[in-house]
């Protein structure tokens, strides 16, 4: 039984986004209180 390529790409994309969000929140938690504008600009970069 083979895994559909579309499903594999979708899972990989979700995993990548999740890892990026986790690392982003860990890095930006210290900035979120003092400078929320920088966080917003970094999100839309």
Order of alpha helices (4+ residues) and beta strands (2+ residues): alpha-alpha
